[in-house]
Amino acid sequence: MSLAKYLLFKYLRFDKSQPFITLSAVLAFLGVSVGLMVLIVAMAIMNGFDKEFERKLFTMNYPITILSPFRGNIDDKILADLRQKFTHLKFSPFISTQVITKGANSLEGGVIFGINSADEKHINSVILDALKQNELSGYEILVGNGLKNELGLNIDEKVTLIFTKADPSGFSLIPKMKRFEVKGTFSSGLIAYDKAYSYTSIEALAKILDYPEGVYDGIHVFSNKPFDDIKTLQNALPNGLKAIGWWQQNGNFFSALELEKRALFIVLMLIILVASLNIVSSLLMTVMNRRQEIALLLALGASKGEIKKSFFIQGIAIGGGGIIFGILLGLFGVYLLGNFDIISLPADVYGSSKLPMELSVIDFAFIVIGAIFIVAISSYYPAKKASEVDILKTLRNE
């Protein structure tokens, strides 16, 4: 049996004369385990919320949107050319304008989209169910649940929309108003969109805004690989038109999420760092308590490298065991919170009553590598001190 293996089993055994050393090692083991478990669960929650918001914003902002700096600058010819060149993409032209929705006792501002139901239901999963039941035609409207609840609207009820376009009347201009029939509702899971967005037929909105037939404000594009397709799409567009990705429209939001995620990772990694201090104290106490044995081993021919290796392996055994146990606890916690409704969230705020859990491979790798690095550093210093024991002084005085 090698010296390192012999000393590992010898020094990790419970010593009745020095129980505090064993207690310190146990606390180091549990500290690393709990710290790693908390870090894994926290990163899974943060990544889950990140992906959940990403999926919702992906739908509500559309993967790619083609816009023009001038309203009504996109026509059927451009749309037909794009459909011919990019057969793997799905296109849905739209007209949009800001409106004020008038309820019985309140007003709500928002944006209304004029859409072609046949095209839109292939790219917008949020309003798909509503469009399956009632394809929009004439002055019909789909409203979000947030707006429906805010204004107390009912299906097949009339609602008045006030448009920014003004009509001349006598000696003044008055905003154009039109009554629409509520044909359905939708829920995106994001209350801000549910209160602000509404949809009607493209023909109705074009008539209200005095748009010529076959002229649009923009085109919504569905792509499974928007990061790649946006470049080729932009190259194929006429001058003046621009393709914008959903991530560009929400860049600040995702930058804030990423910063928060990194800060949480660093803060929780400090838990493992603090727990690893118990490894240092446990090994240093072992070194101080076993100075005579270490000096005797060195006198009998053991090298300083073997002594250093023995105590380093002992620290790795304590910390490594804690890492393995912490990984098991963390993965179990992710499974438990992700599959059972232990924690209930307000659905109107987070879009889901279930806690989103999604642990990425990259996050998991960084957690494990970071923990191993901390444990290795914590084990090295006591091992180095053990190899520096003065043989003559220790054997003479102790």
Secondary structure, DSSP 8 states (H G I E B T S, - for coil): --HHHHHHHHHHS--TT-HHHHHHHHHHHHHHHHHHHHHHHHHHHHHHHHHHHHHHHHHHH-SEEEE-SSTT-EEHHHHHHHHHH-TTSEEEEEEEEEEEEE-SS-EEEEEEEEE-HHHHTTT-STTHHHHHH----SSEEEEEHHHHHHHT--TT-EEEEEEEEEEEETTEEEEEEEEEEEEEEE--S-HHHHHHEEEEEHHHHHHHHT--TTEESEEEEE-SSHHHHHHHHHHHS-TT-EEEEHHHHTHHHHHHHHHHHHHHHHHHHHHHHHHHHHHHHHHHHHHHHTHHHHHHHHHTT--HHHHHHHHHHHHHHHHHHHHHHHHHHHHHHHHHHHHS-SSB--HHHHS-SB------HHHHHHHHHHHHHHHHHHHHHHHHHHHT--HHHHHHH-
